[in-house]
Amino acid sequence: MKISAPSLAVALIFCAQLISGCLIDNENNSQTDDLSNDLLEDPPLYDCIDFQGLERCWHIHAPEGINKTTCGIISCPLVMDIHGFTDDVSRQMNVSGFDELANEFGFILVYPIGYETSWNAGWCCGEARDNSLDDVGLLLDIIDIVEENWSTDPNRVYVTGWSNGCAMTQKLVNSASHRITAAGCMAMYFIDDPSPEYQAVPIMEVHGVRDLFVHYGVGYGSSILFDGSLEGDEGAIQNMEYWAELNGCSGLTPDVEIIEWDYSVLGYTNCEHGSEVRLVSLNFAGHNPYLKDSPDQDIFPGNPTGIDTSRMVWEFVSQFSK
């Protein structure tokens, strides 16, 4: 299976005069291109569909020179980057750094927009959870549309995200393991019931030991904070071990152990379908494990020791192909 390889709604924030390539007509605020047009060489970088009676939208970052034709030739990977609760796409773009990686490695980057800045990922979070939205189905539809319009490689579909977006990443992986190649996400756990149809997918979770919002050791504080419940019984180590069980990994203890002064990596490599499981623990990071500060840097400063966790995630997921 392995191969070698290299948070409010953003439709109001991202308009054509602010972001180059945002294909919205300024007079009627409607799309200028038809996503079903198979001959489209320059697909729109912002678009929406009607899903469960709601307008659901997403942004795309494409490296310079990449379009439907060129991506069809070089078979670009697709990466979906999912923002957190009360966050939005612009903030996720600013903090995750995946756009820079897309430019460097030539993949199509998709930023989906959560309903009322939330995702239905289990017991958390917000309006999406309260309305029982099928966000798994939404994200799969977005992947299908992007794949069609950009001719991306269906065997290299990767997912990442932060906080509620990380929980959504893990729910998507578990619910649609047939579609997702590998995933790596930041600062949250798998917080829903597992799918009986799940088949092992490589997965990594990155977590700051000093996280005050989604605690590294146990998740009760998070569920009280976000849900007013005691649903959360997860912790970073427990989450890793749970994924090892889901992936059928062998061994009573991890067979990957990297210890540095500011971070460590634990994981399993001998897992079903060539999958692997990883936990990256950042000794001095809080809820924001990224290299960059979030716009709320007083609340969510970035990892203070300069670890490029997004690159770590990319290097992990990009090893794998369906």
N, C-alpha and C positions, 0 to 999 in steps of 0.2 A: 504493500500500500504506500510506503514511503517513497518519495522521489526527492532528489536534490533540487533546490530552488532558492533561488536567491533567498438646555432644559426648556412661557407663553409662545403662541404660535408664530413660527418664523415667516409665514407668508406675509405678515404685516411688517416684518423687520427687513426681510431680504427683498428688495425691489430692483428693477433694472438699473436705476441710477446708482445703486450702492454696490451691486455685485455684477461684475462683467459676466455676461453669458446667461443671465437669468431671463429666460424667454417668456416674459409676460407682457401682454399688450397693455400699455399704460392707459389707454382710453377706456377699454371695456374690461380690463383686469381678467382677461380670458387667455387660455392657452393659444399659442400660435401654431402648434404642430400637432399632428395626429399620431399618438403613440403606436397605432396599429399599422403605420406606413412602413412596410418592409423595405422600401427604397431609401428611407431616411438615412442620410450620411452624418448629420449633426443632430442627434437627438436632444430634446430639451434638458436643461440642467435643473429645472424645477417642474414638478408636475403633481397632479392629484387624480384620485379616482373616487367614485362613490363606493363606500364599503359599509355595510350594515346601516344604510341610510345616512351616513355621515361622510363629509368630504375629508378624505385623508390624503396627506401630501408628503412629499419628500424632496430632498435636494440631492444633487449628484456633484461630486468633484471629479473631473476627468483631467488627467495630465495633459499638458499642451501637446497638440498634435494627435491626440487620440480621438477617434470617432468610430462610428459603426464599422466602417470599412477597415480601418487599420486594426481595430480590436479584433475583427474577424480573422485577420491575417496572423496576428501575434497571439491571439487567444488570451486576452487579459483576464486575470483573476478578478473576482468581485468581492469587495469587503463592505460589510454593513456595520456602521458605527452608531450605537443607540444611546441617546442622551438619558440623563437621570431624571428623577422626580423633581418637579418645580423648576427644571432646567429647560433649555431649548437648544435648537440646532446651532445657533450662532455661538453659544457658549461652549458647546461640545466641540465645534470646529476650532475654537480658540485654544482650548486646553488639551485636547487629545494628541494633536500633532500628527494624526494619520494622513492629513492632506500632504504633508511633506514627504511622508513615506510613499504615498501614492505617486507623487512626482518622481521620486527616486527609483521606484521599482515597477512603475507602469501598471497599476491596477485601478479599476473603477471603484470609487468610494461612494457609498450611499448613506445619507443621513435621513432616516425616517423621523416623522414628527408625531410625538405622542398626543393622545387625546387629553386636552386640558393639562398638558405637560406631565402626563403619567402613562404608565404601561400596566396592563393586567398581567402580572407575572406570578401571581399566587396571592398570599395574604397582603402583599404590598403592590401597588399603591394607588391612592387617589381615585379620581373619577373613572378612570379606565377600569379599575378593579370593581368599584361600586356599581358600574353599569354592565359588568360581566362581558366586556368587549372581547371579541375573538382577535386579539392582537397577533397570535401565531398565524392565523389565516391571512391577516393583512400583510404581515411581513413576507410571507411566502408569495402572495400576489405581487408585491413590489419586486421581489427577486425575479419572478418570472418575467415581468414587464421590462425590467432593466436588462435582463439577459437577452431578451428578444431584440431590444432596440440597440444594444451595444455589442451584441455578439460575444458576450463574455463566456468564459469556460465553465460549463455546468459542473465540471469535476473539481473546480477550485472556488468554492463559495465559502467565505470565511465571515465570522461574526464576532464583534467586540462591543463593548459598552461600559458605562460607568454607573454604579450604584443600582437604582431601579432598572437602568438599562443593562446592567450585568445580570440581574435576576432574569430579565426578559431574554437575554442572550442564552442563558442556561435552559430556560423553559423552551425556547425555540429549538435548541439542540436536541433536547429530550423528546419533544413532540414531533420533530421533523428530521430525525437522524438520517433518513433517506436522502435528504436534500442538502444538509449542511456538512461541509467537509471537515472543518475544524473550527475551534473557537477559543478565544482568550479574552478575559474581561476583568474589570476592576471593581473591587470593594463591595461585593455582595455575594449571596449564596443562592443555591437552587432551593426555592421556597414553595414549590408546588408538588402535587402528587406525580410520581413518575408514570410515563406512558408504558403500557404493556408491550407496545410495538417497538420500543427503543432498541437500537443496535449501536454498538460502541462507536463513539466519535472522540477524537483527540480533543482534550480540553485543558485550559490553564486558567487559574484564578490568581489575581495579584491583590494583596491586601496589606495595608499599613497596620503595624502592631499598635500604633497609637490612635487608631480610628475611634472617635467618640460617637459616631452616628451608627455605624454597623460594626459592632464590636468584634475584634479579632477572636476573642476567646469564646464567646457565647452570644446568641442572637436575641435573647429575651428583651434587652434594652431597646433594640431596634423595633421589635414588634409593638412594644408599649408606646414608643415614640410615634411611629407611623400608623399603627393600626389600633391602638388601645387594647391590645390583646396580649396573651402570652404564647402566641403561636411559634415565635421564633426560638428554636432550640439549637440552631446551627452555630457553628464557629468555623474558622478557617480550616483547622486540621480536620474537624468532623466532615466539612464539605468535601475536602480532598478524598477522605476515606470513603465517603458515600459515592463519589464518582468512580473511585477505584472498584467499588463493589458493582456499580452499574456497568462498568466496562469490563468486568470479568478479569481484573488484573490479578496476577498470581503473586504470592508472597504475603507474609504477615506484616511486613514493614516495608517502607519505600526502598526502592533500589537506586534512586537518584538522590544524592545529598551533596549540595554545594553550600559551603558556609563561608561567607565573607563578613567583614566587620559591620557592614550596613545592610546587608540583606542575606537571605538564604533561599535555596530552592530544594523542595522535596517533591518526589514523584515516583510514578510507576511506569515502566516501559514494557513489561511483558503482559500485554492486555489483548483482549479479543479484537479481531479485524485490524491488527497492526496499530491500534490506538495507543495513546499514552495519556497520563494524567499528571498535572503539575500544580504546585502551589508555590508562588513567589511571595515571601514575607519580607516586608520592608521595615527594618527595625526602628526608623525614625520618622516614618510617614504617618499622616493622619488619614482622613477620608479621601483625600485627593492623592492618588499614587502617581500621577503623571509628572513629567519633568517640568511642565509649565504650571504657574499659578492659575487658579480659576479667576474669573472676574471678581468673585467674592474672596479675594485672597486673604482677608483678615480671618475668614471662616475656613476657607479651603486653600491654604497655601500648598504648593506642589511639594513633591518629595525633596527634602533639603540636601540630599547627598549627590544629586545629579545622575541618578539612575534613569536611563531612557526606557521606561517600562513599555511604552508603545512599540518600540523597536524589538524588545524582548518578545512581546506577543506576536508581532509579525514574523520574527525569525522562527518562532515555534509553529505557528499555524501553516506557514508557507512551505514547510517540509512535506505536507500531506496533500494527496490527491485522491479522489474517489477511485 
